[in-house]
Amino acid sequence: MTSAAFPLLWRELRLNTTKMLLATYIVGPTVYLALFSVAFEASIGTIAYKGLNVGYINYLVPGIMAIQVFQIFTRALSVVRLDNVTGFFITIMTTRAKTRDYIMSKLLTFFLITTVQVLYIITIGWVLTRYVPTLSGVLLMLMSIYAGISLWFSLGFISGIFVKSEITRDILMTVVTLPLMFASTAYYPLNNAPAWLAIVSQLNPLSHISNTVRDAYFGMAPSFIEICLLITLSGVLVMLLSRLIKRMATK
């Protein structure tokens, strides 16, 4: 990043930390854990997870972290679409700031906000269950989460470049987010799910983020294959985004 990136980073922090957004960052996870998961745990009790019997609240805590990461897709899509249609993105290309500064300022903002959210969700989980992951577990969780942020941010950024209208944006966000959320292991295990749903889940990056974060949360070593898959997908999408930006800059 160049020195010109700092004003962009400040802009992103201000745009993403309005009072309304700060409220959503806190209220969403709190409602899921304090109401939704408490009610479900009272109904279904414990869940078997890789040899452990865990309460539904503890099962859901890592899933909520993964959902917060997934929501970066819609936030990146909306902000980049707005920057594109208002001409801000093109303006950046004509200044001394590099396009990578523009990208990195957004990515760093999401890293910072999501890190705070993760710590908050861990705290809520501790208040409700008195369980807290180890420091090494938290670090492994953050590794998976940062890979997931890069993945969903890149997908959202690429989508935001091509989506022009608000109607198309809303349809795309609905069509993508709902199926991916419910065809994942974020909210519930899919061990006994129908074969077609299990296949969809295995193809869903959100499941792999949920699984690796949940493994680390419970003190297990995340699957090497799933970690490599997340890092590879993130790397490919970031490279694809970089090439797309370079092509736009030369037009």
Secondary structure as the mmCIF struct_conf table of DSSP 4:
data_model
#
loop_
_struct_conf.conf_type_id
_struct_conf.id
_struct_conf.beg_label_comp_id
_struct_conf.beg_label_asym_id
_struct_conf.beg_label_seq_id
_struct_conf.end_label_comp_id
_struct_conf.end_label_asym_id
_struct_conf.end_label_seq_id
TURN_TY1_P TURN_TY1_P1 SER A 3 ALA A 4
HELX_RH_AL_P HELX_RH_AL_P1 ALA A 5 LEU A 15
TURN_TY1_P TURN_TY1_P2 ASN A 16 ASN A 16
HELX_RH_AL_P HELX_RH_AL_P2 LYS A 19 VAL A 31
HELX_RH_PI_P HELX_RH_PI_P1 TYR A 32 SER A 37
HELX_RH_AL_P HELX_RH_AL_P3 VAL A 38 ILE A 44
STRN STRN1 THR A 46 TYR A 49
TURN_TY1_P TURN_TY1_P3 LYS A 50 GLY A 51
STRN STRN2 LEU A 52 GLY A 55
HELX_RH_AL_P HELX_RH_AL_P4 TYR A 56 PHE A 70
TURN_TY1_P TURN_TY1_P4 GLN A 71 GLN A 71
HELX_RH_AL_P HELX_RH_AL_P5 ILE A 72 VAL A 85
TURN_TY1_P TURN_TY1_P5 THR A 86 GLY A 87
HELX_RH_AL_P HELX_RH_AL_P6 PHE A 88 MET A 93
TURN_TY1_P TURN_TY1_P6 THR A 94 THR A 94
BEND BEND1 THR A 95 ALA A 97
HELX_RH_AL_P HELX_RH_AL_P7 THR A 99 THR A 129
HELX_RH_AL_P HELX_RH_AL_P8 LEU A 135 PHE A 162
BEND BEND2 SER A 165 SER A 165
HELX_RH_AL_P HELX_RH_AL_P9 GLU A 166 PHE A 182
TURN_TY1_P TURN_TY1_P7 ALA A 183 ALA A 183
BEND BEND3 SER A 184 TYR A 188
TURN_TY1_P TURN_TY1_P8 ASN A 191 ASN A 192
BEND BEND4 ALA A 193 ALA A 193
HELX_RH_AL_P HELX_RH_AL_P10 ALA A 195 LEU A 203
HELX_RH_AL_P HELX_RH_AL_P11 PRO A 205 TYR A 217
TURN_TY1_P TURN_TY1_P9 PHE A 218 GLY A 219
HELX_LH_PP_P HELX_LH_PP_P1 MET A 220 SER A 223
HELX_RH_AL_P HELX_RH_AL_P12 PHE A 224 THR A 250
#
